[in-house]
Amino acid sequence: MDWNYFSPYIRLALNSYVSPPFSIVNRVIFDYELLYVKEGEIQVIIGSKTYKGVKGDIFFFRPREPHTIHFISKPYVHQPHVHFDL
């Protein structure tokens, strides 16, 4: 791959604060997403695997990959995230 021609298209960039209890269940997206846990704690389920996300963690979601996100820390989770296509 020639990285000189790598130019992602940013579809959406958000700086979100989410207050628990809140969950996104069986979500499927059609682009890529990078989710950064800036503050707080989340639980991410992809397939049969469960991951704990804490401050400083980054999650990468692929298109058509079903996943669930539980926002579990109070008073909020600060989670900047970017949706993009390649």
SULRAVEN-V879806 format. One record per pair of residues at least 12 apart in sequence whose C-alpha atoms are under 8 Angstrom apart, sorted by sequence separation. I is the first residue (numbers start at 1). J is the second residue. If there is no record, write none. Layout:
# SULRAVEN-V879806
i->I j->J
i->I j->J
This chain:
# SULRAVEN-V879806
i->41 j->53
i->42 j->54
i->41 j->54
i->40 j->54
i->41 j->55
i->39 j->54
i->40 j->55
i->37 j->53
i->39 j->55
i->37 j->54
i->38 j->55
i->39 j->56
i->37 j->55
i->38 j->56
i->37 j->56
i->38 j->57
i->46 j->65
i->47 j->66
i->36 j->56
i->37 j->57
i->46 j->66
i->47 j->67
i->36 j->57
i->37 j->58
i->46 j->67
i->36 j->58
i->45 j->67
i->46 j->68
i->35 j->58
i->36 j->59
i->44 j->67
i->45 j->68
i->34 j->58
i->35 j->59
i->44 j->68
i->45 j->69
i->34 j->59
i->35 j->60
i->44 j->69
i->33 j->59
i->34 j->60
i->43 j->69
i->44 j->70
i->33 j->60
i->34 j->61
i->42 j->69
i->43 j->70
i->32 j->60
i->33 j->61
i->42 j->70
i->43 j->71
i->32 j->61
i->33 j->62
i->42 j->71
i->43 j->72
i->32 j->62
i->41 j->71
i->42 j->72
i->31 j->62
i->32 j->63
i->41 j->72
i->42 j->73
i->30 j->62
i->31 j->63
i->40 j->72
i->41 j->73
i->29 j->62
i->30 j->63
i->31 j->64
i->40 j->73
i->29 j->63
i->30 j->64
i->40 j->74
i->28 j->63
i->29 j->64
i->42 j->77
i->28 j->64
i->29 j->65
i->40 j->76
i->41 j->77
i->28 j->65
i->29 j->66
i->39 j->76
i->40 j->77
i->28 j->66
i->39 j->77
i->40 j->78
i->27 j->66
i->28 j->67
i->38 j->77
i->39 j->78
i->26 j->66
i->27 j->67
i->37 j->77
i->38 j->78
i->39 j->79
i->26 j->67
i->27 j->68
i->37 j->78
i->38 j->79
i->25 j->67
i->26 j->68
i->37 j->79
i->38 j->80
i->25 j->68
i->36 j->79
i->37 j->80
i->24 j->68
i->25 j->69
i->35 j->79
i->36 j->80
i->23 j->68
i->24 j->69
i->35 j->80
i->36 j->81
i->23 j->69
i->24 j->70
i->35 j->81
i->23 j->70
i->34 j->81
i->35 j->82
i->22 j->70
i->23 j->71
i->33 j->81
i->34 j->82
i->21 j->70
i->22 j->71
i->33 j->82
i->34 j->83
i->21 j->71
i->22 j->72
i->33 j->83
i->20 j->71
i->21 j->72
i->32 j->83
i->33 j->84
i->19 j->71
i->20 j->72
i->31 j->83
i->32 j->84
i->18 j->71
i->20 j->73
i->31 j->84
i->32 j->85
i->20 j->74
i->31 j->85
i->19 j->74
i->20 j->75
i->19 j->75
i->20 j->76
i->19 j->76
i->20 j->77
i->18 j->76
i->19 j->77
i->17 j->76
i->18 j->77
i->17 j->77
i->18 j->78
i->17 j->78
i->18 j->79
i->16 j->78
i->17 j->79
i->15 j->78
i->16 j->79
i->15 j->79
i->16 j->80
i->15 j->80
i->16 j->81
i->14 j->80
i->15 j->81
i->13 j->80
i->14 j->81
i->13 j->81
i->14 j->82
i->13 j->82
i->12 j->82
i->13 j->83
i->11 j->82
i->12 j->83
i->10 j->82
i->11 j->83
i->12 j->84
i->10 j->83
i->11 j->84
i->10 j->84
i->11 j->85
i->9 j->84
i->10 j->85
i->8 j->84
i->9 j->85
i->8 j->85
i->9 j->86
i->8 j->86
i->7 j->86
i->6 j->86
